[in-house]
Amino acid sequence: MTNKQKYNNVFIESFSISKNALEKDLSYNSIPEWDSIGHMSLIAVLEEVFDIMMEMDDIIDFSSYKKGFEIIGKYGVKF
């Protein structure tokens, strides 16, 4: 499984959404599941899946599906 597939699966499973939802402009609070609690759950799973520990600024800046690629890439994860 590629890192992009892992990343997609975290979103799909965390928010119970379809893969098609990822192609839209998925961002914080754009769906009811991605609220503050959903956000922290998402971050926890991403950290576990990619074996990273994000800095608080990155957790706060993680505002969209697209932005997440950039942030996680800072921790050496290649997409």
RORO-548239 format. One line per 5 residues: number of its first residue (from 0); their letters; for each residue x, y negated, z negated of N, C-alpha, C. Coordinates in steps of 0.2 Angstrom, whole numbers, plus 5000, padded with zeros to 4 digits. Each point is the difference from the previous one (the first is absolute). Layout:
N
NUM = a = X,Y,Z,X,Y,Z,X,Y,Z  ...
This chain:
79
0 = mtnkq = 5004,5006,5000,4996,4994,5000,5004,4994,5000  4999,4995,5004,5004,4994,5001,4998,4995,4994  5004,4995,4999,4999,4995,4995,4994,4996,5001  4998,4999,5007,4994,4997,5001,4994,5004,4999  5000,5006,5001,4995,5005,4999,4999,5000,4992
5 = kynnv = 5005,5000,4996,5000,5000,4993,4996,4994,4998  5003,4994,5002,4997,4994,4999,4992,4999,5001  4999,5002,5006,4993,5000,5002,4995,5005,4996  5003,5006,4998,4996,5004,4996,4999,4997,4993  5005,4996,4997,4999,4997,4994,4994,4995,5000
10 = fiesf = 4999,4996,5005,4995,4996,5001,4993,5004,5001  5000,5005,5004,4994,5003,5002,4998,5004,4993  5004,5003,4997,4998,5003,4994,4998,4996,4994  5004,4994,4999,4999,4996,4994,4993,4996,5001  4999,4998,5006,4994,4996,5001,4994,5004,5004
15 = siskn = 5001,5007,5001,4995,5004,5003,4997,4996,5006  5005,4999,5005,4998,4997,5006,5003,5004,5006  4997,4998,5006,5002,5004,5006,5007,4997,5003  5003,5004,5004,5006,4998,5003,4999,4993,5004  4994,5000,5003,4998,4994,5004,5000,4994,4996
20 = alekd = 4999,5000,4994,4999,4994,4996,5007,4997,4999  5006,5004,5001,5006,4997,4999,5002,4996,5006  4997,5001,5006,5001,4996,5006,4997,4993,5000  4995,4999,4995,4998,4994,4999,5004,4996,4996  4999,4994,4998,5004,4996,4996,4998,5001,4993
25 = lsyns = 5002,5006,4997,4999,5002,4994,5004,4996,4995  4997,4997,4995,5004,4996,4995,4996,5000,4994  5004,4998,4995,4997,4999,4993,4993,4997,5000  4995,5003,4996,4994,4998,5000,4996,5000,5006  5002,5003,5006,4996,5000,5006,4995,5006,5000
30 = ipewd = 5002,5005,4995,4995,5005,4999,4999,5001,4992  4994,5002,4998,4999,5000,4993,5005,5004,4996  5003,5006,5003,5004,5004,4997,5007,4997,4998  5002,4995,5004,5006,4996,4999,4999,4994,4996  4999,5001,4994,4999,4995,4995,5007,5001,4995
35 = sighm = 5000,4996,4995,5006,5000,4996,5002,5007,4997  4995,5004,4998,5001,5007,4998,5002,5004,5005  4997,5000,5006,5002,5003,5006,5007,4999,5002  5002,4993,4999,5006,4998,5002,5006,5003,4996  4999,5001,4994,5005,5003,4995,5000,5007,5001
40 = sliav = 4995,5003,5002,5000,5008,5001,5003,5001,5007  4999,4996,5005,5004,5000,5006,5007,4999,4999  5002,4995,4997,5007,4999,4998,5004,5006,4997  4996,5003,4995,5003,5006,4996,5001,5006,5005  4995,5001,5004,5001,5006,5005,5005,4998,5005
45 = leevf = 5001,4994,5002,5005,4999,5005,5007,5001,4997  5001,4997,4994,5006,5001,4996,5002,5007,4999  4995,5005,4999,5001,5007,4999,5002,5003,5006  4996,4999,5005,5001,5003,5007,5007,4998,5003  5002,4994,4999,5006,4998,5003,5006,5000,4995
50 = dimme = 4999,5002,4994,5005,5000,4995,5003,4993,4999  4996,4995,4999,5003,4993,5000,4997,4997,4993  5002,4994,4998,4997,4996,4995,5000,4993,5002  4994,4998,5002,5000,4993,5003,5000,4995,4994  5003,4994,5002,5001,4994,4996,4993,4997,4999
55 = mddii = 4999,4997,4995,4993,4996,4999,4998,4996,5006  5005,4996,5002,4999,4995,5006,4997,5004,5006  5003,5006,5001,4998,5004,5006,4993,5003,4999  4998,5002,4994,4994,5002,4998,4995,4995,5001  5001,4994,4998,4995,4994,5001,5000,4998,5008
60 = dfssy = 5005,5000,5003,5001,4998,5007,4997,5006,5005  4999,5006,4997,4997,5005,5004,4992,4999,5002  4999,4996,5004,4993,4997,5002,4997,5003,5005  5003,5005,5004,4997,5003,5006,5003,5006,5002  4997,5004,5004,5003,5006,5003,5006,4998,5004
65 = kkgfe = 5000,4995,5004,5006,4998,5004,5005,4998,4996  4999,4996,4995,5005,4997,4996,5004,5005,4996  4996,5006,4998,5003,5005,4996,5006,5003,5004  5000,5001,5007,5006,5002,5003,5006,4996,4999  4999,4994,5000,5006,4995,4999,5003,5001,4992
70 = iigky = 4995,5001,4996,5002,5000,4993,5003,5007,4998  4997,5005,5002,5003,5007,4999,5007,5001,5004  5000,4997,5006,5006,5000,5003,5006,4997,4996  4999,4995,4996,5005,4997,4996,5003,5005,4995  4997,5006,4999,5002,5005,4995,5004,5006,5004
75 = gvkf = 5001,4998,5006,5004,5005,5004,4996,5005,5004  4993,5000,5000,4996,5004,5003,4999,4998,5008  5002,5005,5004,4999,4998,5007,4994,5003,5003  4997,4996,5004,4994,5001,5004,5001,5001,5007
